């Protein structure tokens, strides 16, 4: 075996020659990388710099391919890294328009410009793709679409669904379930610890297909809300006659319609006192005087007093004097004026400036 002094004597000349050789040697050429290798280099570089990259938003097959590529790579020289980063930045600077990823993103941009039938067909095709993640589609749906599925499916499937959805949306859905059903689903969540990813994916595909199979709805609101909205602006006689007829045909439906109806007489129970000035401000003064004059002389006097007591005393007294001077109001004119006040309240509600108090069961 060569002893230490002899080895050092052989190495020293080589060490002294290295700086000169390095200075004389040309800079190393950058390696030629594939597109997948370049993506791995960029991701590794950004992560090393502490950047937050939402890789979880990529399709699972792309996440897997990226992880496999990073596992196969070892070292990348500085020249190659600089070239890949410069190329990446150059491509970013040349981007003029970005399109949303996936069918759901495209449909969100094209919403209102294509038919509901075409949108439903595209969603079914996207769901049938082996590369698509069904939970991306389910997560984007509103709670109103997901709630019926949560109510009808088994507790185990519902538990998987709640576990995959964002926490806020899961909490909202759980709160809208009946008490016993909510407890069963919450308990079933404890049984999902050993569910494998492929089973979760198959459940997502089944739920997405089930939702996509539902025919598109022609109306944005349900029948109860539509009938209630119509009766809101109908005359009192017509409203009561229709409700009596509904009770004879379907008492349950009639009860729901009664709860959905909001007329002038319901103002004290449904409108917060602090919102009365907003209602007065957007209602035509002459119409308001007519409505108050008709209400004070009839059964709607409590509603009129509620409005008058929640505005400035000066304005309230002025309106009382004008209503008294208005004299007797024809029934038709009074109903139209009161309907206009209700419409003003509905407009404020639609604009988000007013929240109606929910009637107790």
Secondary structure, DSSP 8 states (H G I E B T S, - for coil): ---HHHHHHHHHHHHHHHHHHHHHS---------HHHHHHHHHHHHHHTT----GGGS-HHHHHHHHHHHHH-----HHHHHHHHHHHHHHHHT------SHHHHHHHHSTTTS-HHHHHHHHHHHHH-TT--HHHHHHHS-HHHHHHHHHHS-HHHHHHHHHHS-HHHHHHHHHHS-HHHHHHHHHHHTT-TT--HHHHHHHHHHHHHHHHTS---S-SS-HHHHHHHHHHTS-HHHHHHHHHHHHHH-HHHHHHHHHH---GGGHHHHS-GGGHHHHHHHS-HHHHHHHHHHHHTSTTHHHHHHHHHTS-HHHHHHHHHHHHHH-S--HHHHHHHHHHHHHHHHHHHHTTS--------
